Amino acid sequence: MGIEQKAMEMAMYRESRQEELRTFLSDSRFQAVMRKAVSFLTDGRGDNISLKISSGDASFTDGKSITVGMEDYFFSPEFTQQDWVTVYKALLAHEVQHINSSNFSDIKDIMKKYANVMSGTTIPEQLVMKIGKTYLNILEDGRIENIIVHKLPGYKLPLMLMNQGTSVLSELEERAKTPGQEFLDFQNSCLCYTKTGRLPKGISVYAGTRFETEMKGVMPYIDLAVDARTSKDCKDICLKLLKKTAKYFADLLKDEIDQQMANDNSGGDPEKGQGNSGGGAEYTCSGEYEFNDSPNGSDAERKAKEEEAEGGSKKSGKPTPGGKKKSSGKKKSDQDGGSGKDNSSGDDAGGSGDEEGDENGKGKSPGQDNQTGRNALRMHRDPSTRSGTTNWTDDFSGDGAEDYDTRELPPEEIQALRRGVTDELEAAEEGDRKELNKEEKERQKIEEKYGKEYIRHFVELFPVISNEALPPEMERLGRKLESDIERVIRVKRTEKRNMRVGQISGRDLYRVGMRDPHVFMRKGQPMKADMAVFLLLDNSGSMGSMGAQTTENGERIYLDKSTLSRTAAGIIERGLAKYAAMKISLFDVSGGEIRHATLKKFDEVASKGSSRCYNSMRPVGIGGGNKDGYSIRVATSDLMARREQKKVLVLLSDGLPSDYNGGTRAGMADVRDAVREARQKGIIVIPIMFGRARDRLEMKDNFAEMYGQFISCDPIDIISEFTKLFTKLAKNT
């Protein structure tokens, strides 16, 4: 079966199991396992990294957020949901290590330098830069996975499983019919060798061709790049590789049709869902925190490997007219069907020759004993390490190709991985069960508190909300609020000057000459960006009444209070998303129950730029009455169960509580007590009152009685007013 047919078959598998994957990704046990993995991999920096688990095939990072998706290969029926967990954890480790060890500036630098190298060719500069970026991504992928397996040996098997897809999709059945396809075969072979230490199955179709000569010339460079200490070292080696192949690539991509093929398939655009962790995804971290200090190869061995790479092309002859190199006859002088010991282009060190050298005592080629680039993922050519294979190869000779083992992991190791994942999921489920029991007990206490009320039963609903992007104007307002909140978080209490005690202020020392003792200052107290926020929106029937009117294109438009509150809450949701775990619920009383329609749970990750508040207008209609004090207590209970240090309750309402036995006054007293209890527990409570100016004026005294400090404003003023109150309340917490 050809690669195109395999790709089509895998795409069909994805389609058949796509819904199964979406359901699995929403499983709280899986989400708990992934959250735990983020914390483990980032050494405590996970709170600053946003994780999106995608049902697509793209995996990438920008240094601050990570998206992990799964390629079509793992939708095959042979892979279970436990295997999916293993693959997602491996993808996550890969992207986290990019944040730890890769540097975006190196990508920009190699694109520029490679463009200069290829300036005299007919290849468009944009394509040249894309090729440079793709090859650095390929080599850097190998380097960071080398770091992972030496730092965290337990990730060896998950990474090997993840890389199986790369091996399968790199397989070759026939020699390319066009130069553009040969270019892609070469690129995929480099990727396969970088990630697995093995050339693709079927590589012998290129035996005796220029492809073989060029590949053997770059394999030692790939070995060196995998073992490079820093991202810059990897970039420098990559540039040497690209220079070595410059004429070959220029010859392959002379024609526009071949250039187009290379452009369409080289790398990918993660933002458009293209590419995967195998070289297509772009890392964009701005610095390096961890380096490759693996034990692979001494300085002398690395030097030997580099001499082998630089000297190989001088000794390797050009293909003869018959299509075979003079030195590529099938000598059976080694155990695994290698192509002979007279090849000096990196056969042995690159992985296509005998590991132990010539048994007859002949000299070894340069760097043959070198272990550079051979990490736990890039396996030795020892048949005993394979799963049931005694005679296999992936070199250009083709010997043993029928025994080529595409599955790197034997069945017993696959089963061990599955048992480990099952244990993790069961542990997560047990944790969820304990949390649920605790939550149920807390809510039972709240219900008992309202034992004399005719409405006291609570129910939480979870409507399906889309992840559509915010309108541009709301996105702009949300970003402004984000920057305002950042300033508040950075300095909780602004510095004070002209004080009699404190730290000396350099700018006020002139006062000494004036016999003025006010030369001291007090610095601001920093506040950690460690928050849990509960957005609680009134969804009672009164929210359907008119809240504002505007004119658009000469036509008067009336906006109800529900639309205004969800729009304002959407801006707040966007502004706090970077700093807080956020839960969002709409509250009302309907059918004799206190209802919360939860749009987003604390640990649920919404798509970047989207708003659950704003997108809830169509799927979630307005309810009946409201029992504000009850809902505030439920939100308080949920916030107190959170691990974050700072807890914030944002309440958006248009008026008074309604569903109380004792009427409005009893409801107001209950709200006042619920707010006081929340604040006594350290929760910042930010009430926001919506409605027309006249209505808000009438409600002002009642809101002051219930909440003390609150925001009363038009939606256009929400940013400044919210920031003011947040700052004021944060100072006193």
Secondary structure, 3 states (H helix, E strand, C coil): CCHHHHHHHHHHHHHHHHHHHHHHHCCHHHHHHHHHHHHHHHCCCHHHCEEEECCCCCCEECCCEEEECCCHHHHCCCCCHHHHHHHHHHHHHHHHHHHHHCCHHHHHHHHHHHHHHCCCCCCCHHHHHHHHHHHHHHHHHHHHHHHHHHHCHHHHHHHHHHCHHHHHHCCCCCCCCCHHHHHHHHHHHHHHHHHHCCCCCCHHHHCCCHHHHHHHHHHHHHHHHHCCCCHHHHHHHHHHHHHHCHHHHHHHCCCHHHHHHHHHHCCCCHHHCCCCCCCCCCECCCCCCCCCCCCCCCHHHHHHHHHHHHHHHHHCCCCCCCCCCCCCCCCCCCCCCCCCCCCCCCHHHHCCCCCCCCCCCCCCCCCCCCCCCCCCCCCCCCHHHCCCCCCCCCCCCCCCHHHCCCCCCCHHHHHHHHHHHHHHHHHHHHHHHHHHHHHHHHHHHHHHHCCCCCCCCEEEECCCCCCCECCHHHHHHHHHHHHHHHHHHHCCECCEEEECCCEECHHHHHHHHHCCCCCEEECCECCCCCEEEEEEEECCHHHHCEEEEEEECCEEEEEEHHHHHHHHHHHHHHHHCCCEEEEEEEEEEECCEEEEEEEECCCCCCCCCECHHHHCCCCCCCCCECCHHHHHHHHHHHHHCCCCCEEEEEEEECCCCCCCCCHHHHHHHHHHHHHHHHHHCCCEEEEEECCCHHHHHHHHHHHHHHHCCCEECCHHHHHHHHHHHHHHHHHCC
